[in-house]
Amino acid sequence: RQKVDVFSIIFENTETTRYTCPMKASTEQVRAEFIQLWSRLGQFWGIPAGTSRVYAWLLSCPDGAWSEEIMDGLTMSRGAVSMACKELRDWGLVTAMQEPGVRKTRYKVETALATVVRNIIQARKRREWDPILEGVRDWIPRLESDSSTAAQVFRDRLESIESCVGMADGKTTNIRDQIQRAWSGGHGALV
């Protein structure tokens, strides 16, 4: 059985526009290893493995890619690619582009590293820390009217959570702002 080199296949759409993301075999090996590593690391940042794979694959393409290219390049289903790209758009890590007269979607990766880091921090904050802080800040005052030992212990624990998460939130915001200042003006782009 002959091995098919999916990274160098040239696709054609109905308007006969040709596109490709060809690479030498040695570069394809580096891409495959990068995708595998990024897939594992993305999970530590709260990004699902499949979504991380799509992001890593897009990083290796100079001009973004059509969803069909991503499907073929990563052997993922249309639904999986669509969901991954939607999540990446929600994180602010890719943009979806529609060309006039073409029904397909082309995805382009964010290359400004400061923007990538800022967007990941903001998404994590919005998804994780904001709900915790909102909850404990609502619950603590509601426990004030109960003078029982159990309520006092619970309130103290909630206040500890608020303090810890609030401190982490502040530190993360500070780091995000420092990164943004350090890399502003075009520095830090993933060219």
KAVEN-V278074 format. One line per field, one symbol per residue. ss: DSSP state (H for helix, E for strand, L for the rest). psi: psi as a letter, one per 20 degrees, with the letter a starting at -180 (. if undefined). Layout:
ss: ???
psi: ???
This chain:
ss: LLLLLHHHLLEELLLLLEELLLLLHHHHHHHHHHHHHHHHHHHHLLLLHHHHHHHHHHHLLLLLEEHHHHHHHHLLLHHHHHHHHHHHHHHLLEEEELLLLLLLLEEEELLEHHHHHHHHHHHHHHHHHHHHHHHHHHHHHHHLLLLLHHHHHHHHHHHHHHHHHHHHHHHHHHHHHHHHHHHLLLLLELL
psi: ppppnhhjppqpahjkpqqrmqqqghhhggggggggghgghhhhjjpqghghggggghhiphkaqqhhgggghjlqrggggggghgghghikiqqpppqpjpiqppppqpiohhgggghgghggghhggghgggghhghghhihiojqgghgggggghhggggghggggggggggghgggghjqkiqjql.
